[in-house]
């Protein structure tokens, strides 16, 4: 019942995300830690604002306490990157975050972090699944100590390291430049957990900050807590009506960023990543390559080439970006879904730090965000990316997988010619003359994703439609 995707174990509440399965996960994790002799240091655990998130941490603590493993319980809802930061800075072997990130409100889940504050890789998550499967086969009763007794026993410590996380970000941004700019900003946490951190950071830098959707709503206003174009209409209106310099939005657990510029335009995550890489190289004078996943804009390659650097492509899943950044000494890594990280910070995505750095970029450049974006487009082009998602049955998935990865069937994209194909992660088709399309199964939801980037919007739409028709999506 415990199956990990690219962003942790996620499941529908009351279906697979149940107290029994949560405590099964906890026992599997405890057994893994003991087998590795990692149980003495303990484990740090946090949670977001989703339904049952805090209760889930307590159920996990009850099992760990029965296994005599110390749980450091961050006892208020916090951003996911705070847990990664704490695991890294305090040398924990593992950390857990109860969240389903940007998934719909009927989901919850658990992310696992390993030493150094990194996302658990596939070997680690397969190991946890194996321990859980062994427990299911043996059908043993999982021991648990009631939470209050676990707290009294000393095996659970409640604490709240928000100040440490905030201070770590403030040390990394140019607060003086931001103060001088006197920016007016609107923040939309999307009912999630970024409000406290970003409110503190930006008001410390003397920004005028308005906040919308800050209250606790486990239904996220009836929408997915993903900072995408179609979900930020109120933020766009607020920026335009109030004459603000920019709008910032974060997803449910604050590891992804969405941005509205001074003209009320939504900036695609690809644009944000491109802007920040350019800023680090051009304005801050940093030197180093970048890393992107294979569904992210190739403009990153163009910027890297201009500055004599290299752009590395990796599979989807931020763990691949983090690992390649360490290997290549890259200065930035990111993905088209809104996650990014910068060297010198945590080895995972952080929407709070990304937002702070973006504000610094506007302040240091002295340009409006729309002007900065136009500067990038003038120099590196403005390709269009189309994204589509298709739900499927298990039977349909098996048939599609056979066609795509066994038969290696390709759609006819005429008048466009296929240059080459990569099966690094899904099926990525490179178009002669530039552009690409990718077909891959999501690692977090039961959907097939299609991405396409071309110089012209109409060409992108044609290619996506041909893929949809060919595979009967």
LODREN-563086 format. One record per residue (C-alpha): residue in one letter; x negated, y negated, z negated. Coordinates in steps of 0.25 Angstrom, whole numbers, plus 2048, in hexadecimal, padded with zeros to 3 digits. Each point is the difference from the previous one (the first is absolute). Example, Ala and Ser with C-alpha at 12.3 -4.5 7.8 and 13.67 -1.06 7.14 Angstrom:
<torlos>
a7CF8127E1s7FA7F2802
</torlos>
This chain:
<torlos>
x800800800x7F47F77FFx7FB7FB80Ex7F77F4802x8017F780Cx7F77F5804x8047F87F5x8028097F4x80B80A7FCx80E7F9804x80D8067FFx80F7FD7FEx8047FD7F2x80980C7FBx7FC80980Bx7F18037FFx7FD7F47F7x8058067F3x7FB8017F2x7FD80F802x7F77FD80Cx7FA7F47FAx7FB8087F4x7FC80B80Ax7F77F6806x7FB7FB7F3x7FC80F7FCx7F980280Dx7F87F37FFx7FC8047F1x7FC80E805x7F87FA80Bx7F97F67F7x7FD80B7F6x7FA80980Bx7F77F4804x7FC7FD7F1x8067F2802x80B8007F5x7F77FA7F5x8017F2806x80F800802x8087FA80Bx8067F2802x80F7FF805x8087F5805x80E7FE806x8087F6809x80E7FB7FFx80780C807x80B8087F9x7FB80A7F6x7F17FB802x7FE7FD7F1x80780D7FCx7F780880Ax7F47FB7F9x8058047F2x80380E806x7F2801805x7FA7FB7F3x80880B7F8x7F980B808x7F27FA800x8027FE7F1x80480F7FEx7F3803808x7F87F77F7x7FC7F680Bx8017F17FCx8097F8809x7FD7F1801x80E7FB803x8027F2806x80D7FD7F9x8057F580Ax80380180Fx7F37FC807x7FB80080Ex7FA80D805x7F27F9803x7FF7FD7F1x7FF80F7FDx7F680280Bx7F87F47FAx8018067F2x7FC80E804x7F37FA807x7FC7F67F6x8028097F4x7FA80D806x80C8097FFx80080D808x80F7FE804x80B7F6800x80F801804x80A7F6805x80F803800x8057FA80Cx80680380Ex7FA7F3805x8087FA80Cx80A80C801x80F7FF7FEx8057FF7F2x80580E7FFx7F1804801x7F68017F5x7F28067FFx7F28017FAx7F37FB806x7F38067FBx7F37F97FFx7F28067FEx7F37FB7FAx7FC7F3806x80F7FC801x80280780Dx80C806806x80080F7FFx7FB80680Dx80680C806x7F780A7F9x8047FB7F2x80F7FF803x80080F806x7F98047F3x80C7FA7F8x80A807809x7F980D7FEx8007FF7F1x80F7FC801x80380C809x7F880A7F6x8097FA7F4x80D803808x7FC80E804x7FD8037F1x80D7F97FCx7FA7FC7F2x8077F67F7x7F97F3801x7FC7FB7F2x8047F27FCx7FF7F77F4x80C7F67FEx7FB7F2804x8007FA7F2x7F980B7FAx7F680080Bx7FE7F17FDx7FE8037F1x7F680B803x7F77F6806x80080780Ex8077F4806x7FB7F27FFx8097F5805x7F97F4806x8027F580Ax7F37FB808x8067F6809x7F77F57FBx7F4808804x80580380Ex8047F1802x7F37FB7FCx7F980A809x8077F980Cx7FE7F27FBx7F1802800x80080580Ex8087F4806x7FB7F1802x80A7FA7F6x7FA7F2801x80380080Fx80E8057FEx8027F57F5x7FC7F580Ax80980580Ax80D7FE7F7x80780B808x80F8027FFx80380F801x80D8097FFx7FE80E7FAx80A80B803x7FC80C7F7x80C808806x8048037F2x7F38077FEx7F47FE7F7x7F77F6806x8077F47F9x7F87FF7F3x7F3801807x8027F780Cx8077F67F7x7F47FF7F7x7F680080Bx8067F5808x8057F77F5x7F28017FAx7FB7FB80Ex80A7F47FFx80980580Bx80F7FC800x80680D7FFx80F804802x80480F7FEx80C807806x80580E7FDx7F88017F3x80B8077F8x7FF80F7FDx80980780Ax7FE80F801x8087FF80Dx7F77F5806x80C7F8804x80580C809x7F47FF809x7F3808801x7F57F87F8x7F77FF80Dx7FB7F2804x80480180Ex8067F680Ax80E8047FFx8008007F0x7FA7F27FEx80B7F7806x8037F97F3x7F17FE7FEx7FF7FA80Ex80C7F67FDx7FA7FC7F3x7F37FD806x8067F880Bx80B7F87F8x7F67FD7F5x7F47FC809x7F780A7F9x7F2803805x80280F800x80980C7FBx7FA80C7FAx80780D7FEx7FB80E7FAx80780D800x8058087F4x7F38047FAx7F87F3805x7F6808808x8057FA80Dx8017F1805x80A7F9809x7FE7F2804x8097F4806x7F87F4806x8037F27FFx80980080Cx80980C7FAx7F980A809x7FE80E7FBx7F1804801x7FF80F804x7F68087F6x7F780180Cx7FF7F1801x7FD7FF7F1x7F580A801x7FA7F980Cx8017F27FAx7F98057F3x7F5807807x7FD7F4809x8007F77F3x7F68097F9x7F780080Cx8027F2805x8027F77F3x7FA8097F5x7F4804808x80280F7FCx7F980B809x80680E802x809809808x80F8027FEx80880C7FFx80E802806x80980C801x80480580Ex80E7F9800x7FA7F27FDx7FD7F580Ax7F3801809x7FE7F17FEx7F88047F4x7F680780Ax7FF7F3808x7FD7F77F4x7F580A7FBx7FA80080Ex8007F1800x7F88007F3x7F780B804x80780A7F7x80780D802x80E8047FDx80380F7FBx80D807803x80580A7F6x80D8097FEx80C7FA7F9x7FF8007F1x7F97F67F8x7F680A7FAx7FA80180Ex7FE7F1801x7FA7FF7F2x7F680C802x7FC7FA80Ex7FE7F27F9x7F68067F6x7F980880Bx7FE7F5809x7FF7F47F6x80C7FA807x8057F27FBx80F803803x80980B803x80F800803x80C806806x80C7FB809x8098037F4x7FB7F57F8x7F58067F7x7F27FA800x7F48007F7x7F37F87FFx7F28047FCx7FD7FD7F2x80E8027FBx80780E7FEx7FF80B80Ax80F7FF803x80A7F7805x8047F47F8x80B7F6804x7FD7F77F4x7F27FE804x8037FF80Fx80A7F57FDx7F67F97F7x7F580180Bx80A7FB80Bx8037F47F7x7F17FD7FFx7FF80180Fx80A7F5802x7FA7F77F6x7F2802805x8037FF80Fx8087F37FEx80980580Ax80F804800x80280F801x8077FE80Dx7F47F9805x7F680A7FBx80980B807x8007F880Dx7F17FF800x7FF80F7FFx80980280Bx7F97F6809x7F38087FEx80480E7FFx80D801807x80E8037FBx80480E803x80E8057FCx80280C7F7x80D808800x80380A7F5x80C80A800x80480B7F6x80980C803x80680A7F6x80080F803x80480D7FBx7F680B7FCx80480780Cx7FD7F4809x7F37FD7F9x7FB80E803x8047FF80Ex7F97F2801x7F48057FAx7FF80B809x8017F780Cx7F77F67FBx7F58087FAx80080E805x8057FD80Fx7F97F27FFx80B7FB809x7FF7F2804x80B7F7805x7FF7F980Ex7FD7F17FEx8007FC80Ex7FD7F5805x7F68017F5x7F580A800x7FA8087F5x7F17FE7FDx7FE80A7F5x8078077F4x7FC8017F2x80680A7F6x7F87FB7F4x80E7FD7F9x80C803808x7FF7FD80Fx7FA7F3804x8007FC80Fx7F67F6806x8057F880Cx7F77FD80Bx7FD7F1800x8037FF7F2x80B8037F6x80480D7F8x80C8077FBx80080A7F4x80B80B7FCx7FE8067F2x8088057F5x8017F77F3x7F98067F4x80A7F97F7x80E802806x80780A809x7FE7F780Dx7F880080Dx7F97F3802x7FD7FA80Ex7F67F4801x7FC7F980Cx7F77F4803x7FF7F980Dx7FD7F2805x80E7FD804x80D8037F8x80780680Cx7F580A803x8018047F2x80F802800x7FF80880Dx7F580A7FAx8088027F3x80D803808x7F980A809x7FB8077F4x80E8007F9x80680580Dx7F680B802x8008067F2x80F7FE7FFx7FF7F87F3
</torlos>
